[in-house]
Amino acid sequence: MEQQPELYGLNQAGDKLIYNFGVYGPNASHHACPSQKANQEYVSESLRWLFTTLPQLSGVQLETGDTGVCQCQLLP
């Protein structure tokens, strides 16, 4: 996302959604905009790769929540 900053989720002020929750150490949590087609395709391709590479997996857990909800103009 640092290479493609236009894919970041944004808060109401238009700032990138980057949080440091303190529970992960010094690493910040970067939130992508779920409305960006490129981000949707990245997730789809990542899951395709995962299940192709590890066919023994019976599932994965993808989480979304109320932390870092994108407020950009692309909202459906």
C-alpha positions as CSV (number, residue, x, y, z in Angstrom):
1,M,0.0,0.0,0.0
2,E,2.9,2.3,0.5
3,Q,3.7,1.8,-3.2
4,Q,0.1,2.5,-4.2
5,P,-1.3,5.0,-1.6
6,E,-4.5,5.5,-3.6
7,L,-5.6,2.0,-2.3
8,Y,-5.6,3.1,1.4
9,G,-8.9,3.4,3.2
10,L,-9.6,7.0,4.4
11,N,-11.2,8.5,7.5
12,Q,-13.8,11.3,7.3
13,A,-11.0,13.9,7.2
14,G,-9.5,12.1,4.2
15,D,-6.4,10.8,6.1
16,K,-5.1,7.3,5.5
17,L,-6.4,4.7,7.9
18,I,-3.2,3.7,9.7
19,Y,-3.4,2.8,13.4
20,N,-1.0,1.6,16.0
21,F,-3.0,-0.4,18.5
22,G,0.1,-1.1,20.6
23,V,-0.7,-4.9,20.8
24,Y,1.3,-5.8,17.8
25,G,4.5,-4.0,18.9
26,P,5.9,-1.2,16.8
27,N,4.0,-2.2,13.6
28,A,1.1,-0.1,12.5
29,S,-2.0,-1.5,11.1
30,H,-2.7,-0.3,7.5
31,H,-6.3,-0.5,6.2
32,A,-7.1,-0.9,2.6
33,C,-10.2,0.5,1.0
34,P,-12.6,-2.4,0.4
35,S,-14.4,-0.5,-2.4
36,Q,-11.2,-0.3,-4.5
37,K,-11.4,-3.0,-7.3
38,A,-7.7,-3.6,-7.1
39,N,-8.0,-4.4,-3.4
40,Q,-10.9,-6.8,-4.1
41,E,-8.9,-8.5,-6.8
42,Y,-5.8,-8.8,-4.5
43,V,-7.9,-10.6,-1.8
44,S,-9.5,-12.9,-4.4
45,E,-6.1,-13.8,-5.9
46,S,-4.5,-14.3,-2.5
47,L,-7.3,-16.7,-1.5
48,R,-7.0,-18.5,-4.8
49,W,-3.3,-18.9,-4.3
50,L,-3.7,-20.0,-0.7
51,F,-6.2,-22.8,-1.5
52,T,-4.3,-23.9,-4.6
53,T,-1.0,-24.0,-2.6
54,L,-2.5,-25.6,0.5
55,P,-5.4,-27.7,-0.8
56,Q,-5.8,-29.5,2.6
57,L,-7.2,-26.3,4.1
58,S,-10.9,-26.5,4.8
59,G,-11.4,-22.7,5.2
60,V,-10.0,-19.4,6.4
61,Q,-11.3,-16.7,8.6
62,L,-11.4,-13.2,7.1
63,E,-12.3,-10.5,9.5
64,T,-13.9,-7.1,9.0
65,G,-15.1,-4.9,11.7
66,D,-15.8,-1.4,12.9
67,T,-12.1,-0.5,13.2
68,G,-10.8,1.4,10.2
69,V,-14.0,1.7,8.2
70,C,-13.2,3.5,5.0
71,Q,-15.1,6.7,4.5
72,C,-14.0,7.5,0.9
73,Q,-16.3,8.5,-1.9
74,L,-16.3,5.0,-3.4
75,L,-18.7,3.6,-0.8
76,P,-21.4,1.6,-2.6
